[in-house]
Amino acid sequence: MGFNGKDSIGFSAHGFRATASTMLNEMGYRSDVIERQLAHAERNKVRASYNQAEYLEERRQMMQAWADDIDANIAKTLP
């Protein structure tokens, strides 16, 4: 995407992921779905061993809604 770390535009890959997590939580998506999208490991070892769900359809819908939201915000800034 052309981001070369903090020196280029003041935004890191981790910052991008944190922004995504914040926005998706504010949009009302389930934390399990968001965490799976971000490839975060379940901290609860018992739950991690039993829950192998990928939530693919929810993740697809969530990411499309996020992309649509970003597109709408960009469109607001264009002349």
C-alpha positions in Angstrom: 0.0 0.0 0.0 3.0 2.3 0.0 3.3 2.7 3.7 7.0 2.6 4.6 6.7 2.8 8.4 6.3 5.8 10.6 8.8 8.0 8.7 6.8 8.1 5.5 3.4 9.4 6.6 3.3 8.9 10.4 1.3 5.7 10.3 2.6 2.2 11.0 1.1 -1.2 10.1 0.3 -1.7 13.7 -1.5 1.7 13.7 -3.5 0.6 10.7 -4.5 -2.6 12.5 -5.4 -0.7 15.6 -7.6 1.8 13.6 -9.3 -1.2 11.9 -10.0 -2.8 15.2 -11.4 0.4 16.7 -13.6 1.2 13.7 -15.0 -2.4 13.4 -15.8 -2.4 17.1 -17.6 0.9 16.8 -19.5 -0.5 13.8 -20.8 -3.2 16.1 -19.0 -6.3 14.9 -18.4 -9.2 17.2 -15.0 -9.2 18.9 -14.5 -12.9 18.0 -14.9 -12.0 14.3 -12.6 -8.9 14.5 -9.9 -10.8 16.4 -10.0 -13.7 13.9 -9.6 -11.2 11.1 -6.6 -9.7 12.8 -5.2 -13.2 13.3 -5.0 -12.7 17.0 -4.7 -15.9 19.1 -7.3 -16.7 21.7 -5.7 -16.1 25.2 -8.0 -18.5 26.9 -6.3 -21.9 26.2 -9.4 -24.0 26.8 -11.5 -21.8 24.5 -8.8 -21.8 21.9 -8.7 -25.6 21.8 -12.4 -25.9 21.3 -13.3 -22.9 19.1 -11.8 -23.4 15.7 -14.4 -21.2 13.9 -13.1 -19.0 11.1 -16.3 -16.8 10.7 -15.5 -16.5 7.0 -18.9 -15.1 5.8 -19.1 -12.7 8.7 -15.5 -11.5 8.1 -16.2 -11.0 4.4 -19.3 -8.9 5.1 -17.4 -7.0 7.8 -14.5 -6.2 5.6 -16.8 -5.1 2.8 -18.7 -2.8 5.1 -15.4 -1.4 6.3 -14.3 -0.8 2.8 -17.6 0.9 1.9 -17.2 3.1 5.0 -13.7 4.2 4.0 -14.9 4.8 0.4 -17.8 7.0 1.7 -15.4 9.0 3.9 -13.0 9.5 1.0 -15.8 10.7 -1.2 -16.7 13.3 1.4 -13.3 14.8 1.1 -13.2 15.0 -2.7 -14.2 18.2 -4.5 
